[in-house]
Amino acid sequence: MSAKKIITVFGATGAQGGGVVDTFQSDPKLRDEWVVRAATRDTSKDSAKKLASAGVEVVFADLDDKASLVSAMKGSYAAFGVTNYWERASADVEIQQGRNLADAAKEAGVQHYIWSSLLNIKELSGGELPNVYHFDSKATVAGYIRESEDGFLKQVPPDNNFALAFPVAPNAIVPVFHPADTGKYIKAIVHNRDALPGNRFLGATAYITAAEVLEGFKRVFPEAGKTARYFQMSEQMFRDYLEAKGTPDCIITELYENMKLLETFGYYGGEPLDTTAKLVEDHLTTWEEYARNVAPGFRSCT
């Protein structure tokens, strides 16, 4: 029997979090598959002690302290995040707490992060109802979480289907490189010093096209990939997207030319990866392995 997964529940002594804990504790199938970890700011209060006595792991977490959130979620497969606007009645506080939770979930390696959100009423009403802050602040956090997804392969409105959007043609060549593989390349270099005097050593698992990036995503996540599509952005769309994220113009230009390099001169000038393939002894991370096991933006796809 496989090991149980951990779900960390924030607000576990409150209404929403408490409901999550109760469901996972009372449902026989969930009990067989999951271990519940209850995160609370005060582990000494009666409600927290009651959870502990029922077999729930109770840990300390303060939404204003990201380090405590990372610690609370360490080792968790899933996490449920919720904030209480009315505790301080401050949109700024709730947004920061929501961002702390999201950032901590990513840092802790949580694979499935669930955020308790509401609609953005200011947008929904076209500005007619601009003061429903306890809705809008949660929606702002939801937007922040989506923007934190990996690169340009993400869910897009209105249908929330996945799209890979690049300002290059789908046949542009992309080198697959995972930073964690760097040690494997250095190992190959030091073991083959005589064969590589002054030579360039290319760090990449393989060359694949932008279209193959999307196809790999579809294979790893067949459900989410059913409606995934490739979209070739115009230069202006690319610039508008990054400008909206606060990226300086000079950086936008640099990133755009970096993307165009993929379909013109080539990331490595078109040089083959034969030397890498021959000299690296260890397994190098493929794009599909990265998507499945590393990329935080895809954790909700599993």
C-alpha angles and dihedrals in degrees: 000000000000120000117268119257121237122233116192113209121200119203086028093159092049133077102271099033091042090054091053092050092048093051095049091046097046101040109088095210093048091048089055092051106033143050114208119223114191116207118202138159093230115040091176099064120104096250091055092047090051090056091049091051089053091058098264118139107237120202136175120254132162117197089214091056113066093188090060090050092052089050092049093052098042110128093011122136093196137018135191114213126196135160134200110229093183094060089078101000090227124132091197092055093047093048092050092047090049091050090048090055093047094046092046092050090054093046092048092052096244108175099199117034117183118195123197102225144162135208124278099252096188089060095039092053095043090243095310092114104036100156106062089111098164088063098040095048092056091046089051089056090049089054090049090052092051091048088053091062118112116289119291099336104090146118114284131195147281095031097019091229117153119260132181105215119187131156089235137076118273090250093061111126118244124189114224110227131162114192090218088067092062092098090056090056093047089049090055091048097051091045091052102039095136092052093050109045105161092339127139115248114202117218109213138109093215145325115257132169124249087249090054089053087061093044090052090052090052092052093050095043106028095171097048089038096057092090099024115127143181118245123189107214122211117238090253093051090050091050093046091050094053093040089056088056090055097255113159116247094243091055092047090054092048092050092047092052089046089057093047088052088067093064098034121035097001131245090266095026092264094296114155122245095228095118091052092049093049100045106036108091098185129075112267120216114259123214091252092051090050092049092048101042110019116026107096094199092065100050093102089058095072 
